[in-house]
Every structure is written in C-alpha cells, then in structure tokens.
Amino acid sequence: MSLPIEFTSDHIAGNSPQDAHLFRTFLRNGEPFKSLIENNPWLQPPDLKQPLGWGEGQYWDTTVSRKHSYWKDVALPVPTKDIHQMRRDFDEWGYCLIAEGLSAAQCKAFYQRLVEQAEGERLAGIDQQTPTGQYVNTLINKGRLFAGCIEQDQAFVQAGPLIEQLLNETLGKGWICHSFLANGSDPGRYPQALHIDQGPLLPWVTEEAPALVNTMFIPQDVDDKNGGTLLIPGSHKNIIQAARVGHIGQVQPTINLEAEAGTIMLFDGRLLHGTGVNRSSESRFVATMSNVKPWMRTQENWVVSVAPEVLAGASAKLRHRIGMQALTYGATVEGFGLGASGRVGDPWGDLSTFRQAIDEVRYHRVRELSPRSLNQATQNYTVASATEAARRFR
C-alpha cells in the first residue's frame, strides 16, 4: 500500500520541530516549582548522597508553630471538634485538625496493627524503604480496621461522619479513595521534598476547590523531634496565585506538625508539605488516605490489588470508595456502567461481577462476532452476567 507522503513517519518528524509543538511552552514551563525553588532556595531538597545539613535555614531545619519565631503568634489550626472552625481553618490555612478523630481504643488498635504489619513486611523482605523511612502500602488488605477507615465507619474512626461531610463539601459527593498507605519517618533518614499531592495535574491548578483532599490518621504523638509532617500553612494560596500570575514569589517558612495520637488532619491537595526528619530513636508512622474526584485515575490500582476476600466481604460503600462503581465517565467495563449514576449501591455500575470472574479465571470478554459466528455468542459473556445481575435489582 502506498501512503500519502504527509502520513509517513519521516515527513511527520521533519515537520514537528519542538518549537512547533502544541502547548509546549505551557506544558513544560515547570511551574510552580521552577520559580518556587528559584525564589526560595532554602526549599531545595537535600542531596541524598551527602549528610543532612543543619543550621543553614533549610526547610527541614524547623520546629512546631508554637516555638517558631515567625509563626508562634499566629492563630494556626489546633485540634478541634468544631466543624465550623475546621471549615475556617481549611479555607484559610489549607488544613484542619480533628481532635480525637480516633478514640483511644481505635487509635491503639490502629497503631498496633500498623507497626505489626511494618515489622512483618521487614521480616518477609518485602518492606518498601524510601529515603524518609518505611512505607506500608495497600492498607485495605492489611486489617479490617483500615477498610473501615476508608468507609469512615464509626466503629473504626469515630469522626467518620464529620470527615465525610467535609470531603463532600470539598470534592463533591461521590469522591473515591486515591490511595491509603502509611508513611514512615525513621531515625537517620532524609526529609521528603516539599510537594503538593495534586501535582499530577500541574501545570493546571484548580483555583477554587481542590481536586484532591488528604485524610491523615495520626496514631502516635508527632512533633519536631520524631519527624512531624513538614508543611507551609496557607501555601495552597501560593499555588493558586501561581496559576494566575505564572510564578511563585517568596513563601512563608515551614513548620513541623504537632499533634497528639488520635488526631486526624484533613489537608488540601495544593498544600506544600512533606515528611519531616526524625531525630528521635524510634520510628514514626502516619497513614494518609488520599481522596479524589470519581473520574480521576487513582494512585492505588484497586481493581488489581484488593484481595479477593476483602472484596467479597466489602460493603457497597467500600466498593464505591475503591473505584468498583462505574459511571458514564469513569471505569466502565465493556460498556457496562454507561448511564450509571455512580452512587453507592447502584447495580448498573457495580463491577464486582467482573473482578470475581477474573479471580476465578472465567472472565469471558466479547470478541469478534459476525452473523457467521452466532453459535459462539451463546457462551456466558461476563458483561451479560453483570447486566443480568443489575436487572435483578429492578
């Protein structure tokens, strides 16, 4: 077959110099982090090949707000049970703190299960070590209480309904879980580079509401000694401003998060933050559950990673939270889910039938068909089984 010359690879390459690429300048401008580092060189991440430096004003060399020369007289968020104050804090500072979000018993169970899992993974040789410390991933498979936290079930997180309300207000109803993992800060390790968790959207920035909101479970006391999370209060506004003017100027100094065990922090996906440096003798863990709009690709590929027994016992709410609920603009399978509402329990978007078929090695996909192959169409297509299951709920 003779191709028109305009469709050949050589012709296309020859007529596609980089300066002709659509939107190249915008997509590769490196903002807001290019200007952020240029105008705030103290935010430059450390060289992991060199000892960590102190006394030079770098972002990790800081303290908690009440002891910080810049922040000590500023009314930054403190743990509260007042939802009105949480709204004000979240809007103004990019985060809020829920006092006793976990009850004492819930906090103890959370911490014990987490440290046991971390130790078990180390002994099994499957621990994920990072420059900051050990991570424990895919918590949903590692204890019923973690699945309960994704559901915001009050049996496992007593502030669950309050958290759901704030997430509904910030992300809109129908949000799903992006990932749920534990972040370790181990003695002698390095700080994380300050970043925003909504970073994959860059250089686009949502200027009004965030597209990602984190729920951080704090199962042990954190402070400037054991690697309390580093953050710049109000920096979500710097990120928003950068979207309007194209760059970031000077920003305020960092602080370490100070909070008692059982506190839960909600924070805006545009807030600059990162794991702090642990100068104690014991490991420090927090667990971060990120939440996003239902059409966004999740960090955790739940469809693959969730254990069959977890999925088999999952409530409709949990299935929804882990993206097992298709709707017109996301997660449809062979067309199943088109027209679905995306709401919890909608049978027309329930993907469990497909995942169960995969687990049992009996997933029959629809392939090439024609009038001459109608005899093949009698096999039990999984999409037909899912549709029939949905019809039974009518």
Secondary structure, DSSP 8 states (H G I E B T S, - for coil): ----GGGSHHHHHHT--GGGSTTHHHHTS-TTHHHHHHH-GGG----TTS----SS--TTS--BGGG-TTTTTS-----BS-HHHHHHHHHHHSEEEETTSS-HHHHHHHHHHHHHHHHHHHHHT--EE-SS-EEE--GGGS-HHHHHHHHT-TTT-TTHHHHHHHHHHHH-TT-EEEEEEEEEE-TT------B-TTGGGTT---SSS-SEEEEEE--S-B-TTBT--EE-TTHHHHHHHHHHHSS-------EE--B-TT-EEEEETTS-EE---B-SSS-EEEEEEEEE-TTS--SS-HHHHS-HHHHHT--HHHHHHTT-B-BTTB--BTTBTTT----TT-GGGBTHHHHHHHHTT---------GGGGGGGGS--HHHHHHHHHHTT-
